[in-house]
C-alpha cells in the first residue's frame, strides 16, 4: 500500500522554526523526486520546493528561498522541510508529494501550519 | 498573482464540454511540460489529471484531455458531471526561476 504522511505541523510564533517531515512507503522512494506544496486559507496552490531523486538537487520558490530547506533521508524514506524565520503568510496547509515518474504521483493529506503570536 | 493565467471561473451544464486555459510564457509553458490537477475541496489533496501536456494519469477517464500550443495549455472536460465541480490548477516548470509554478486556479461550476 502506498502511503505519504506529513508530520510536524502546528502553531509557531513569527520568527520561529518548524520542521515538517514526510514519510513515504509502498514505492521506490530513493529514485523519486519529492515536492512540497502549500495552500494558504482561501488561496490557490503554491509550489514551494522540490528535491530530485537522481542527484538530490534542490529547488525553491522565491517566497521561501533562504528560509526553507528541503532534504531527504533515503534510509528512512523521508523528506523534510526545515522552515525558519516563519511569517504569518506562511500559514497554510502543507502537502508533500512523491513523483516516482511516468505520471505517477502520490500526495499526502496535508498538514496545517499556523504562524501567529 | 500567479505568472500563469487561468480564468477564475468557468461554468457549463451537465453533459456539456468546457475548456480551461492556462497562459504563460516561453520560460515556462513554452518550453516545459504542463500538468493539470483537480482539487475537490480546498484543504484536500489535489489529484493529478494530466501530465506531460496531454497524458492522462492512471484511472482518469477519457472525458479529461490536455493540450498545449506555444505558451498556452488547455484542459478539456467533456460530458460534464456534477462530480466534476472542483478547482482546477495547471502546473509547469519555469526555467528562469528554476522552480515550479501553479496557475491561479479555476473554479468549475456545473450548473
Interface residues (C-beta under 8 A of the other chain):
Chain A: X35 X37 X39 X42 X44 X45 X46 X47 X50 X59 X60 X61 X62 X93 X95 X103 X104 X105 X107 X108 X109 X110
Chain B: X2 X37 X39 X42 X43 X44 X45 X46 X47 X48 X51 X52 X55 X57 X58 X87 X89 X91 X97 X98 X99 X100 X101 X102 X103 X104 X105
